[in-house]
Amino acid sequence: MIRESKEDVGFQAKLIEEEMNQEKSSQVCRIQVHGMTCTSCSTTLESALQVIPGVQEARVALATQEAEICYDPKIVDCNQLLEAIANTGFEGILISTGEDSSRILLKVDGVNTENCVTLIKSSLLALKGVQEIDFDLQLKKISVSYTADVTGPRDFIRAIESTGSGCFKASIFPEGRERGEHRHQEIKQYHRAFLWSLVFAVPVFFTSMVFMYIPGLKDVLETKVANMLTVGQVLRWGLSTPVQFIIGRRFYVGAYIALSHGYANMDVLIALGTNAAYFYSVYSVIRAATSPTFKASDFFETSSMLISFILLGKYLEVLARGKTSEAIAKLMDLAPKTATLLTLDDKGNVVNEEEVDSRLIQKNDVIKTIPGSKVACDGLVIWGQSHANESMITGESRPVTKKPGDMVIGGTMNENGVLHIKATRIGSETALSQIVRLVESAQMAKAPVQRFADHISKYFVPLVIALSFCTWVSWFLAGIFTSYPRAWIPSSMDSFELALQFGISVMVIACPCALGLATPTAVMVGTGVGASLGVLIKGGQALESAQEVNSDHPLAKAIVEYAKKLRGSEENLAWPEASNFESITGHGVRAIICNKEVILGNKSLMLEHGIAIPVQAEEALAEAEGQAQTGILVSIDKELIGVLSVSDPLKPEAPAVISFLKSMNVESMIVTGDNWGTANAIAKQVGIDGKYVVAEAKPEQKAEKVKELQDLGKVVAMVGDGVNDSPALVAADVGIAIGAGTDIAIEAADIVLMKSSLKDVITAIDLSKKTFRRIHLNYFWALGYNLLGIPIAAGVLFPSTHFRLPPWIAGAAMAASSVSVVCSSLLLKNYKKPKKLNTLDLQEIVVQ
């Protein structure tokens, strides 16, 4: 059956036991990473993870502060990955292991000894379906891996609480909040640090820049304490020291971690710049205190104000970065907190209702959903009738009728009737959870343009340090050899101090963070906006898989459904068993039914088996093709007995969408496995020229056509909904799957249209273009800022205009650059679909 399934998709398959035994397994875990400050950190960690044996792919995102790792659990485990992250100098917290669909975390109160742990483990292992148990006594947390079809969390809680004379109390472990709590804590830390820095830095600034020009205050500040040491210098030294070493400690720690692991990051630049200003100032005031003639000039305001502005920038950056992931938070909030669990008797009558935590729902539970409440999980309606508002999941604004036999989606709103729903998918198996994972994965994915920033980041900090040193040396030597007039030097400085100021300004104005945030923040916002519009942009590489029993082709489904209607009540149908089933890809099927050979397929299949086709059948085929229908011939024991006409209704918006794509300079082509007559008829209806039609194409031929277009230098987007489209969806630059299509097509695609509307092809293209323009704008700003700011900080304008950037202003500009890039990405949240896209009259659309 597996071999037949593979052949149905268009591939040749044979059984090789050795290859099966050596087949690689893989899981994807997500880890929150603390301590990353710039792109250098994320690229260093990514490189360290990728060289670990068993790691197949690792992606580290600075914007989300997370790592996504695809690994072979037979070779490496999550603990080893966390250890590798720690060895690189960062803190890792496991978010998910890739096994969460059959794993749950419970909090158990009352557990104090190893004997209690052993007792609870024994009780749980006695339950059918429990596979593995891990217990963390310190956190009183138990992890249970289980078979969801057999057991579930309520069974575990009952087993735990009935153990040990009822001295244990179990509940769902409050996970899933760590990321939000960490971000909130990070925001509070930066906010608190910034406010404390102001307490010290503002007085330093005023004593240095303001009070010195106020009579009376100036005299107090210039009062000598020891030799040439003044009261103002002592105050500035005392106030700036806590800022440098206590409030600014995080920069020392970050720089030490980076340098000890062989790379340089933004913390290195900040530490070097502030240390240069601070320790030169210390040297200057100590010399003044010990000399009766040396008049000191200090830069304590430079180091303290620089740290203050950088902390402000980090605070605003973290604040803005949190807003880029609001889409995921909104999706997760769609799931209701509680659900009404029904207990039914053998006749299906309700005997009890109980309100439970929605996370305690198990497969095959029956859940009651009243009007105005949210559906707790994916399931099947077994009683009642209503309408469901699925716009929050699919983007479709019109309510959808729900009656017995219909599927409902967890998180959607039940509008006007009571429903009894049988749970079919729970926890991380639900459509909502899968959408969240798709969006999270997309936000982790790196666009090709991101490689540019990653490449620059490897050399950025060392290059800036070199430029800073060269700037200081150049100005210092120019001062020694009087290469510029002495009048250029401010009265409060000498040539050495002027050179030092230029060098520090170059060091602190350079910003690797802006480059690192340019792409991921735009991608995060763009994918979030797409999800809210029913366009799931998955990103990354999609996997191919196939499941199928006998023939699961859409045409086969249509024929079977029609046969069911002809035969009446579906519950009483008894279909004869088909044996020796064979799927002939691109032609049809063959099987033995009731000891007779039955063949269904196209004309070429009949001729291959020596089956004569009467004139009447030829005419029926031609008539069907002329009406854009697919003609299927049926034979029993080599005798043609009939012709079936099957049509896949043309989506009403298709002609208008094709027309609008033309206005966007997008060429459209039909590549189908259907016959030429049907394909040309469809092309005529939608307005596609006959030269852009490829018919009777097998799955591999569709993929070959995609590659042929790519070889011509074209960027190819493939829109499909069937199993046979999956090879082409993978081969295309962008694979777009219709949400109502088969699972394999959705899995193989890069973009999924949840509303199954072709109009969303335009939305996907338009949103992608605007997101990419935003990325380009972000890079233009980030690069332009550095290319323009560094020369100005180095003093290129000083000879002609006497304009220079003091280090603390350069630091403020550096902090502002990161914030501006994130805010630029946030503007994507204002994205609107192209005008009039919600109508079918797309001819008058004006592209924004």
TORTILO-412753 format. One line per 5 residues: for each residue x, y, z of C-alpha. Coordinates in pm, whole numbers, plus 50000, padded with zeros to 5 digits. Example, Ala and Ser with C-alpha at 12.3 -4.5 7.8 and 13.67 -1.06 7.14 Angstrom:
2
51230 49550 50780  51367 49894 50714
//
This chain:
848
50000 50000 50000  50288 50239 50076  50436 50167 49735  50100 50234 49567  50066 50561 49758
50405 50675 49633  50315 50584 49276  49987 50774 49308  50193 51088 49372  50393 51021 49058
50707 50849 49185  50842 50499 49127  50896 50306 49450  51060 49980 49555  51119 49820 49892
51475 49829 50020  51487 49706 50380  51838 49831 50440  51743 50186 50347  51435 50170 50568
51644 50060 50864  51888 50347 50808  51619 50609 50761  51687 50924 50957  51439 51047 51214
51409 51414 51293  51242 51644 51544  51224 52021 51569  51273 52191 51905  51241 52558 51993
51463 52720 52254  51441 53069 52397  51786 53229 52409  51879 53502 52657  52182 53727 52617
52190 53801 52242  52250 54169 52168  52328 54188 51797  52365 53987 51476  52715 53873 51574
52563 53687 51869  52293 53512 51664  52527 53410 51381  52789 53280 51627  52530 53070 51811
52385 52942 51485  52727 52831 51366  52796 52659 51699  52469 52465 51681  52510 52359 51319
52838 52176 51384  52686 51954 51656  52657 51591 51534  52291 51507 51478  52182 51867 51413
52037 51884 51062  51949 52254 51059  51966 52538 51310  51812 52883 51284  51865 53157 51541
51656 53474 51524  51772 53791 51696  51429 53953 51668  51246 53671 51848  51541 53575 52074
51477 53211 51983  51648 52915 51818  51472 52652 51607  51673 52331 51570  51597 52032 51351
51785 51735 51497  51806 51356 51502  51697 51241 51852  51890 50917 51804  52216 51115 51798
52157 51425 52010  51897 51533 52264  51759 51865 52385  51977 51869 52697  52289 51851 52483
52159 52138 52268  52094 52347 52580  52446 52266 52701  52592 52378 52367  52404 52709 52395
52540 52757 52748  52894 52682 52627  52857 52962 52371  52781 53206 52651  52402 53228 52635
52116 53097 52847  51872 52860 52679  51520 52771 52795  51341 52484 52619  51006 52590 52472
50911 52272 52286  51077 51945 52188  50877 51852 51878  50692 51579 52067  50427 51800 52223
50135 51639 52040  50162 51341 52280  50330 51504 52578  50195 51713 52862  50341 51886 53166
50161 51863 53501  50229 52041 53829  50202 51810 54131  50174 51959 54480  50251 51749 54786
50554 51574 54637  50851 51610 54870  51057 51290 54847  51184 51043 54589  50943 50786 54734
50651 51012 54634  50795 51039 54284  50827 50661 54255  50470 50614 54377  50326 50859 54124
50531 50714 53837  50403 50364 53918  50040 50485 53916  50080 50660 53581  50271 50376 53413
49984 50146 53506  49758 50346 53273  49719 50213 52921  49883 50442 52665  50141 50604 52895
50483 50574 52730  50738 50773 52930  50753 50983 53247  51006 51244 53364  50980 51415 53704
51148 51738 53815  51123 51728 54194  51256 52081 54237  50986 52237 54018  50730 51967 54113
50681 51922 53740  50603 51591 53570  50628 51529 53195  50409 51250 53055  50444 51112 52702
50137 50918 52593  49919 50790 52309  49647 51053 52266  49395 50807 52117  49407 50594 52434
49443 50829 52731  49484 51194 52828  49549 51456 53095  49229 51404 53297  49319 51038 53339
49664 51139 53465  49525 51388 53716  49275 51132 53849  49550 50870 53880  49782 51110 54065
49516 51241 54304  49396 50890 54387  49752 50788 54478  49884 50813 54834  49550 50855 55015
49473 51176 54826  49771 51375 54949  49873 51485 54598  49711 51762 54393  49772 51782 54016
49702 52050 53757  49824 52165 53415  50173 52313 53449  50156 52686 53367  50383 52672 53062
50361 52875 52745  50390 53204 52932  50767 53201 52968  50835 53396 52650  50584 53668 52734
50700 53687 53093  51066 53705 52989  50996 53987 52744  50796 54172 53007  51078 54122 53256
51335 54238 52999  51132 54553 52932  51112 54624 53307  51486 54569 53351  51583 54809 53073
51328 55065 53191  51455 55046 53550  51819 55061 53440  51750 55364 53219  51575 55553 53498
51856 55480 53745  52114 55589 53488  51927 55921 53451  51944 55974 53828  52324 55989 53797
52381 56095 53437  52160 56407 53438  52351 56572 53727  52678 56481 53551  52554 56645 53232
52435 56961 53409  52754 57005 53611  52956 56965 53291  52747 57144 53028  52503 57381 53202
52606 57492 53550  52951 57593 53422  52781 57888 53250  52577 58003 53550  52751 58258 53775
52770 58143 54134  52725 57774 54049  53032 57796 53831  53236 57931 54120  53121 57648 54348
53203 57378 54092  53547 57529 54020  53644 57538 54387  53974 57357 54432  53978 57044 54649
54338 56928 54610  54587 57109 54386  54401 57156 54053  54121 56904 54133  53782 57081 54150
53452 57011 54325  53280 56962 53986  53528 56696 53881  53484 56508 54209  53104 56519 54171
53116 56399 53812  53358 56120 53899  53143 56003 54190  52817 56018 53994  52947 55853 53676
53112 55556 53851  52786 55374 53943  52663 55425 53589  52984 55282 53445  53026 54976 53666
52687 54895 53821  52422 55007 53574  52657 54939 53280  52769 54600 53415  52558 54420 53152
52786 54556 52878  53099 54427 53051  52942 54084 53094  52828 54073 52732  53168 54184 52605
53350 53928 52820  53125 53644 52702  53171 53746 52340  53548 53784 52352  53595 53465 52555
53414 53275 52279  53611 53431 51998  53381 53695 51854  53302 54063 51905  52956 54212 51945
52791 54545 52019  52874 54513 52389  53244 54518 52297  53201 54851 52117  53009 55002 52408
53253 54875 52670  53555 55002 52476  53399 55341 52404  53276 55412 52757  53594 55276 52917
53810 55501 52700  53612 55809 52807  53586 55707 53173  53942 55596 53238  54095 55889 53052
53883 56112 53273  54003 55925 53584  54363 55968 53471  54301 56335 53410  54146 56411 53752
54409 56206 53941  54682 56397 53763  54508 56724 53849  54488 56616 54214  54861 56552 54225
54979 56847 54018  54971 57217 54108  54972 57320 53741  54782 57057 53535  54432 57168 53443
54217 56858 53385  53951 56807 53119  53718 56515 53190  53462 56326 52977  53257 56171 53257
52941 56303 53091  53040 56112 52776  53047 55771 52942  52739 55823 53163  52518 55985 52896
52633 55727 52641  52522 55439 52865  52192 55617 52940  52105 55666 52574  52200 55310 52485
51977 55177 52765  51694 55398 52637  51746 55262 52287  51744 54899 52411  51428 54967 52612
51247 55111 52309  51381 54834 52087  51255 54554 52315  50924 54735 52352  50883 54767 51974
51011 54414 51910  50733 54278 52129  50475 54443 51907  50609 54263 51599  50495 53928 51745
50148 54043 51850  49994 53828 51575  50102 53507 51751  49973 53631 52087  49636 53714 51931
49615 53371 51769  49695 53195 52096  49431 53399 52277  49162 53267 52041  49147 52937 52230
48887 52950 52512  49010 52897 52868  48730 52655 52966  48493 52411 52799  48169 52230 52891
48235 51855 52899  47931 51628 52846  47888 51275 52977  47659 51063 52758  47485 50734 52830
47479 50437 52593  47188 50591 52403  47364 50923 52354  47160 51113 52613  47335 51377 52824
47364 51265 53187  47613 51522 53316  47773 51858 53232  48103 51976 53375  48312 52287 53313
48678 52194 53266  49003 52361 53165  49012 52340 52784  49365 52197 52807  49215 51890 52978
49005 51791 52677  49084 51442 52548  49019 51282 52211  48660 51161 52162  48528 51385 52443
48191 51545 52367  48195 51921 52421  47890 52147 52444  47922 52485 52274  47653 52747 52332
47577 53052 52114  47831 53329 52154  48105 53102 52288  48422 52978 52123  48476 52622 52002
48725 52460 52240  48896 52221 51997  48878 52079 51646  48597 51829 51622  48293 51677 51453
47941 51807 51509  47726 51517 51635  47417 51714 51741  47268 52055 51678  47285 52314 51404
47438 52659 51399  47660 52900 51211  48029 52945 51293  48228 53262 51241  48566 53134 51120
48706 53472 51015  48961 53473 51296  49116 53152 51156  49048 53155 50782  48982 53524 50720
48643 53434 50567  48391 53687 50696  48073 53497 50607  47937 53260 50876  47961 52891 50784
47668 52654 50844  47744 52371 51086  47530 52060 51119  47586 51696 51220  47876 51553 51023
48050 51889 50972  48394 51969 51111  48453 52271 51334  48776 52455 51409  48893 52530 51762
48898 52902 51843  48613 52993 51607  48290 53153 51732  47961 52965 51754  47693 53216 51660
47331 53108 51698  47277 52747 51803  47385 52486 52056  47633 52228 51923  47758 51899 52063
48107 51843 51926  48316 51527 51940  48683 51618 51989  48902 51485 51708  49216 51697 51743
49339 51845 52069  49632 52039 52208  49906 52105 51955  49723 51892 51694  49449 52152 51643
49435 52374 51338  49491 52680 51559  49806 52532 51712  49935 52434 51368  49874 52786 51239
50065 52928 51537  50354 52689 51463  50353 52786 51095  50367 53156 51179  50640 53097 51439
50840 52892 51190  50798 53160 50924  50921 53425 51166  51228 53213 51236  51300 53163 50866
51574 53376 50715  51510 53544 50384  51804 53511 50140  51873 53881 50182  51942 53814 50553
52261 53631 50456  52395 53968 50349  52357 54106 50702  52495 53787 50856  52802 53810 50634
52863 54176 50723  52818 54108 51095  53121 53876 51102  53353 54165 51016  53153 54465 51134
53270 54508 51495  53641 54435 51429  53629 54678 51135  53469 54949 51348  53732 54903 51620
54005 54937 51357  53841 55249 51210  53806 55400 51558  54174 55340 51636  54280 55479 51297
54062 55788 51354  54221 55855 51694  54574 55799 51563  54516 56018 51256  54381 56314 51453
54641 56269 51726  54933 56269 51480  54779 56560 51292  54774 56754 51618  55133 56667 51708
55262 56774 51368  55034 57082 51365  54864 56969 51044  54562 57180 51141  54536 57522 51312
54536 57526 51692  54220 57734 51672  54030 57419 51573  54081 57273 51917  53804 57364 52168
53926 57568 52463  53845 57290 52710  54059 57030 52529  54401 56960 52386  54486 56776 52061
54498 56437 52234  54154 56483 52388  54004 56602 52059  54144 56294 51883  54011 56072 52163
53662 56221 52125  53663 56150 51751  53779 55791 51810  53515 55723 52075  53240 55874 51856
53331 55638 51569  53325 55341 51804  52983 55410 51955  52794 55541 51653  52838 55218 51456
52532 54993 51495  52529 54624 51397  52184 54585 51557  52006 54786 51290  52144 54555 51020
52046 54245 51217  51690 54363 51276  51620 54490 50923  51491 54160 50780  51350 53958 51074
51131 54235 51213  50975 54299 50871  50924 53924 50819  50762 53892 51164  50515 54172 51101
50446 54062 50741  50371 53701 50833  50154 53815 51122  49952 54044 50896  49919 53762 50642
49788 53523 50908  49521 53775 51009  49411 53796 50644  49393 53418 50597  49726 53397 50409
49971 53171 50591  50329 53238 50482  50521 52934 50604  50876 53009 50499  51161 52759 50500
51161 52429 50320  50846 52217 50322  50855 51839 50357  50683 51595 50128  50466 51316 50264
50189 51098 50129  49898 50902 50286  49639 50753 50078  49408 50445 50073  49331 50297 49729
49235 50596 49513  49198 50927 49693  49207 51142 49379  48950 51426 49373  48787 51269 49067
48754 50939 49253  48595 51117 49547  48348 51292 49318  48245 50963 49155  48204 50785 49490
47998 51069 49638  47771 51073 49333  47729 50696 49354  47632 50729 49721  47358 50978 49628
47224 50744 49362  47207 50455 49608  47031 50650 49883  47103 50638 50259  47473 50650 50326
47452 50455 50652  47327 50137 50482  47569 50124 50193  47775 49808 50141  48043 49842 49875
48208 49536 49721  48575 49494 49810  48835 49596 49550  49144 49378 49521  49466 49407 49319
49414 49781 49308  49654 49963 49078  49685 50335 49017  49828 50428 48678  49949 50784 48731
49811 51027 48478  49586 50763 48319  49344 50603 48564  49294 50302 48790  49250 49926 48762
49113 49670 49013  48936 49335 49050  48581 49369 49183  48353 49065 49219  48602 48862 49014
48577 49107 48725  48845 49340 48592  48730 49701 48617  48926 49981 48450  48849 50354 48479
49057 50609 48298  49132 50806 47987  49134 50705 47625  49501 50610 47611  49458 50369 47906
49176 50188 47727  49377 50157 47407  49678 50022 47602  49457 49740 47735  49311 49665 47392
48964 49796 47472  48767 49922 47171  48608 50268 47199  48274 50300 47011  48192 50610 46809
47924 50713 47059  48186 50713 47338  48425 50922 47124  48150 51177 47067  48065 51186 47439
48432 51249 47523  48457 51532 47271  48138 51692 47402  48263 51674 47764  48600 51827 47674
48432 52108 47487  48241 52196 47804  48562 52200 48013  48474 51865 48167  48685 51554 48217
48561 51242 48038  48631 50911 48214  48583 50579 48034  48465 50271 48227  48522 49913 48119
48440 49573 48273  48625 49266 48148  48766 49449 47842  48427 49587 47736  48352 49961 47745
48027 50009 47936  48002 50385 47986  48143 50736 47997  48149 50951 48312  48167 51329 48284
48331 51503 48580  48398 51874 48618  48590 52077 48872  48383 52397 48888  48575 52704 48785
48612 52945 49076  48394 53248 48994  48675 53491 49071  48929 53313 48845  48885 53526 48526
48907 53852 48722  49212 53732 48917  49394 53634 48597  49310 53975 48449  49443 54155 48755
49762 53946 48758  49822 54061 48401  49794 54421 48518  50067 54338 48775  50288 54208 48490
50250 53852 48620  50222 53588 48346  49972 53309 48413  49994 52953 48281  49783 52638 48313
49974 52317 48381  49732 52030 48436  49702 51655 48419  49369 51695 48243  49320 51643 47871
49401 51908 47613  49038 51976 47523  48938 52049 47883  49255 52248 47952  49206 52472 47645
48839 52525 47730  48929 52635 48085  49205 52861 47952  48957 53030 47719  48713 53090 48005
48971 53255 48230  49152 53451 47960  49479 53260 47927  49636 53231 47582  49651 52877 47441
50031 52894 47413  50046 52910 47793  49864 52578 47839  50030 52246 47923  49791 51949 47950
49811 51577 48027  50109 51649 48252  50215 51395 48512  50338 51516 48854  50703 51499 48757
50628 51680 48430  50468 51966 48623  50786 51998 48828  50996 51982 48510  50792 52266 48359
50857 52476 48670  51232 52411 48640  51220 52489 48268  51072 52832 48342  51329 52888 48618
51609 52807 48371  51475 53093 48158  51542 53327 48450  51181 53354 48564  51062 53351 48924
50787 53088 48939  50492 53071 49177  50287 52749 49162  49926 52745 49282  49784 52398 49345
49554 52194 49563  49612 51828 49477  49853 51550 49562  49984 51557 49207  50075 51925 49248
50315 51864 49539  50635 51806 49335  50575 52130 49145  50488 52317 49465  50823 52214 49612
51014 52291 49291  50864 52640 49251  51027 52949 49396  50699 53002 49581  50447 52722 49630
50092 52842 49703  49839 52584 49825  49463 52623 49837  49348 52570 50197  49072 52329 50094
49324 52111 49908  49494 51791 50015  49721 51774 50319  50029 51694 50109  49976 51999 49888
49940 52221 50194  50249 52066 50352  50457 52109 50036  50365 52474 49980  50529 52790 50113
50202 52985 50133  49858 52849 50227  49540 53035 50129  49310 52952 50420  48997 53094 50254
49062 52888 49937  48998 53204 49737  49213 53281 49434  49183 53650 49521  49425 53579 49804
49692 53492 49547  49693 53864 49473  49698 53943 49845  49993 53708 49897  50191 53859 49609
50107 54216 49708  50191 54160 50078  50515 53987 49986  50617 54275 49762  50541 54533 50029
50726 54331 50294  51029 54300 50069  51022 54673 49993  51016 54735 50365  51319 54508 50410
51503 54702 50138  51407 55029 50306  51532 54897 50641  51866 54799 50487  51892 55130 50309
51844 55308 50641  52073 55076 50841  52355 55085 50587  52304 55451 50505  52313 55538 50873
52648 55364 50921  52800 55483 50592  52700 55841 50669  52734 55842 51048  53080 55689 51080
53257 55947 50857  53077 56235 51033  53175 56089 51372  53534 56057 51244  53538 56432 51179
53526 56462 50798  53307 56773 50831  53515 56928 51109  53781 57101 50890  53522 57283 50679
53233 57337 50922  53387 57277 51269  53092 57041 51326  53160 56732 51530  52951 56467 51707
53027 56438 52079  53038 56069 52183  52719 56087 52388  52525 56225 52090  52681 55956 51869
52558 55696 52119  52207 55842 52111  52211 55825 51732  52322 55460 51747  52036 55373 51982
51789 55560 51761  51894 55366 51450  51781 55028 51591  51453 55171 51715  51385 55336 51379
51435 55007 51191  51190 54824 51418  50937 55108 51392  50975 55102 51015  50883 54732 51014
50586 54800 51242  50438 55026 50974  50356 54704 50784  50080 54648 51039  49888 54917 50849
49887 54701 50534  49560 54699 50341  49462 54469 50057  49461 54623 49707  49152 54840 49664
48827 54671 49557  48981 54325 49597  48674 54209 49788  48462 54251 49477  48477 54042 49165
48508 54351 48946  48886 54357 48967  48927 54537 48638  48906 54875 48814  49154 54787 49090
49411 55054 49155  49732 54909 49294  49842 55090 49607
//
